[in-house]
C-alpha cells in the first residue's frame, strides 16, 4: 500500500496552520518533517499529519 503525500496547501487546510507556522514548528520539532520529492518540492505523509492532529486533540481534551 502506498503512502498518500500531501502538498503544503493541503497540509495548511487540514491543520488550519499558516505556511510560516508549519515551517516554524518543523524547525522546533513540533510538526512532522516533509519528504523531499525534488530540488524545491516537498510533501508530508498523510499518516504523520493525521497522527499529529490526533495528538493535538488529545492534549486539548
N, CA, C and O of each residue as an XYZ file, in Angstrom:
244
protein
N       0.849     -1.183      0.000
C       0.000      0.000      0.000
C       0.890      1.240      0.000
O       1.807      1.356      0.813
N       0.615      2.156     -0.908
C       1.460      3.348     -0.983
C       0.926      4.445     -0.065
O      -0.276      4.559      0.175
N       1.837      5.223      0.424
C       1.530      6.323      1.345
C       0.986      7.510      0.557
O       1.508      7.849     -0.505
N      -0.058      8.136      1.075
C      -0.585      9.351      0.454
C       0.281     10.521      0.908
O       0.572     10.676      2.094
N       0.681     11.331     -0.051
C       1.507     12.503      0.252
C       0.677     13.758      0.056
O      -0.078     13.879     -0.909
N       0.830     14.687      0.984
C       0.090     15.946      0.951
C       1.034     17.106      0.661
O       2.086     17.234      1.287
N       0.652     17.942     -0.287
C       1.421     19.148     -0.560
C       1.068     20.209      0.469
O       0.066     20.083      1.173
N       1.875     21.247      0.563
C       1.712     22.261      1.592
C       0.316     22.875      1.657
O      -0.225     22.994      2.757
N      -0.300     23.272      0.536
C      -1.647     23.862      0.663
C      -2.647     22.915      1.342
O      -3.483     23.362      2.127
N      -2.567     21.624      1.048
C      -3.463     20.651      1.677
C      -3.148     20.508      3.169
O      -4.061     20.371      3.983
N      -1.875     20.538      3.525
C      -1.477     20.473      4.940
C      -2.037     21.691      5.679
O      -2.531     21.564      6.799
N      -1.962     22.859      5.063
C      -2.484     24.079      5.680
C      -3.992     23.979      5.903
O      -4.491     24.376      6.956
N      -4.717     23.449      4.916
C      -6.172     23.305      5.042
C      -6.509     22.321      6.161
O      -7.366     22.600      7.000
N      -5.842     21.180      6.171
C      -6.155     20.139      7.173
C      -5.795     20.554      8.594
O      -6.494     20.197      9.543
N      -4.709     21.306      8.746
C      -4.255     21.660     10.093
C      -4.760     23.024     10.554
O      -4.827     23.291     11.754
N      -5.114     23.882      9.608
C      -5.507     25.239      9.953
C      -4.316     26.129     10.258
O      -4.477     27.231     10.781
N      -3.118     25.654      9.933
C      -1.893     26.418     10.195
C      -1.463     27.176      8.947
O      -1.731     26.749      7.824
N      -0.798     28.294      9.154
C      -0.244     29.045      8.033
C       1.087     28.417      7.615
O       1.663     27.600      8.334
N       1.549     28.817      6.447
C       2.834     28.324      5.935
C       3.959     28.612      6.923
O       4.768     27.735      7.227
N       4.004     29.848      7.422
C       5.094     30.227      8.323
C       5.039     29.434      9.630
O       6.080     29.083     10.186
N       3.833     29.151     10.123
C       3.703     28.367     11.356
C       4.160     26.927     11.132
O       4.857     26.357     11.971
N       3.769     26.344     10.008
C       4.197     24.972      9.694
C       5.722     24.880      9.722
O       6.283     23.999     10.375
N       6.390     25.789      9.014
C       7.849     25.737      8.941
C       8.511     26.083     10.275
O       9.540     25.504     10.623
N       7.935     27.010     11.014
C       8.473     27.358     12.328
C       8.374     26.164     13.281
O       9.331     25.854     13.990
N       7.223     25.500     13.297
C       7.025     24.349     14.183
C       7.875     23.156     13.749
O       8.322     22.376     14.590
N       8.103     23.009     12.435
C       9.005     21.944     11.958
C      10.408     22.185     12.505
O      11.074     21.256     12.962
N      10.845     23.428     12.453
C      12.186     23.786     12.928
C      12.345     23.465     14.416
O      13.407     23.016     14.846
N      11.276     23.699     15.206
C      11.286     23.404     16.641
C      11.097     21.920     16.942
O      11.303     21.483     18.074
N      10.705     21.145     15.927
C      10.452     19.725     16.139
C       9.030     19.439     16.589
O       8.739     18.353     17.089
N       8.136     20.421     16.412
C       6.747     20.268     16.842
C       5.798     19.904     15.712
O       4.586     19.848     15.921
N       6.324     19.657     14.523
C       5.496     19.284     13.380
C       6.289     18.295     12.534
O       7.512     18.402     12.448
N       5.604     17.324     11.901
C       6.324     16.317     11.093
C       7.178     16.934      9.990
O       6.833     17.969      9.420
N       8.274     16.291      9.711
C       9.160     16.731      8.632
C       8.611     16.234      7.289
O       8.041     15.145      7.210
N       8.784     17.029      6.249
C       8.301     16.603      4.929
C       9.260     15.628      4.253
O      10.404     15.456      4.672
N       8.762     15.004      3.205
C       9.559     14.126      2.341
C      10.008     14.979      1.166
O       9.196     15.666      0.546
N      11.285     14.936      0.861
C      11.799     15.724     -0.262
C      11.538     14.965     -1.569
O      11.994     13.835     -1.741
N      10.806     15.596     -2.477
C      10.453     14.964     -3.748
C      11.289     15.487     -4.909
O      11.331     14.874     -5.975
N      11.940     16.598     -4.703
C      12.753     17.201     -5.753
C      13.557     18.332     -5.153
O      13.582     18.505     -3.935
N      14.204     19.091     -5.987
C      15.047     20.181     -5.525
C      14.265     21.182     -4.676
O      14.732     21.612     -3.621
N      13.066     21.551     -5.149
C      12.250     22.527     -4.423
C      10.847     22.004     -4.170
O       9.894     22.778     -4.081
N      10.722     20.693     -4.054
C       9.408     20.076     -3.933
C       9.362     19.153     -2.721
O      10.148     18.211     -2.622
N       8.434     19.426     -1.797
C       8.271     18.573     -0.625
C       6.793     18.227     -0.440
O       5.910     18.902     -0.968
N       6.550     17.171      0.315
C       5.189     16.777      0.679
C       5.264     16.084      2.032
O       6.319     15.602      2.443
N       4.142     16.042      2.705
C       4.077     15.399      4.019
C       3.299     14.111      3.905
O       2.346     14.019      3.131
N       3.703     13.110      4.678
C       2.963     11.853      4.721
C       1.630     12.103      5.425
O       1.592     12.659      6.523
N       0.549     11.691      4.787
C      -0.771     11.905      5.367
C      -0.879     11.249      6.745
O      -1.480     11.816      7.657
N      -0.304     10.072      6.896
C      -0.381      9.361      8.177
C       0.284     10.149      9.296
O      -0.208     10.142     10.424
N       1.393     10.829      9.012
C       2.090     11.614     10.028
C       1.305     12.876     10.394
O       1.256     13.267     11.560
N       0.693     13.510      9.389
C      -0.115     14.702      9.660
C      -1.344     14.312     10.483
O      -1.707     15.014     11.426
N      -1.980     13.199     10.132
C      -3.152     12.714     10.866
C      -2.782     12.378     12.306
O      -3.508     12.735     13.233
N      -1.659     11.694     12.499
C      -1.205     11.348     13.851
C      -0.908     12.616     14.652
O      -1.226     12.689     15.839
N      -0.307     13.604     14.013
C      -0.013     14.869     14.687
C      -1.311     15.554     15.125
O      -1.414     16.043     16.250
N      -2.307     15.584     14.218
C      -3.598     16.191     14.554
C      -4.263     15.462     15.723
O      -4.805     16.101     16.625
N      -4.222     14.137     15.711
C      -4.825     13.348     16.781
C      -4.127     13.605     18.111
O      -4.783     13.671     19.150
N      -2.810     13.752     18.090
C      -2.072     14.022     19.336
C      -2.418     15.408     19.891
O      -2.441     15.602     21.106
N      -2.688     16.371     18.999
C      -3.088     17.716     19.425
C      -4.477     17.677     20.055
O      -4.736     18.360     21.045
N      -5.365     16.877     19.476
C      -6.719     16.758     20.007
C      -6.704     16.153     21.412
O      -7.458     16.578     22.287
N      -5.845     15.167     21.617
C      -5.767     14.511     22.930
C      -5.250     15.486     23.985
O      -5.717     15.476     25.124
N      -4.281     16.332     23.606
C      -3.730     17.327     24.549
C      -4.777     18.363     24.915
O      -4.810     18.835     26.052
N      -5.622     18.719     23.981
C      -6.640     19.749     24.215
C      -7.805     19.225     25.052
O      -8.526     20.007     25.671
N      -7.992     17.908     25.073
C      -9.125     17.315     25.809
C      -8.895     17.296     27.306
O      -9.753     16.830     28.056
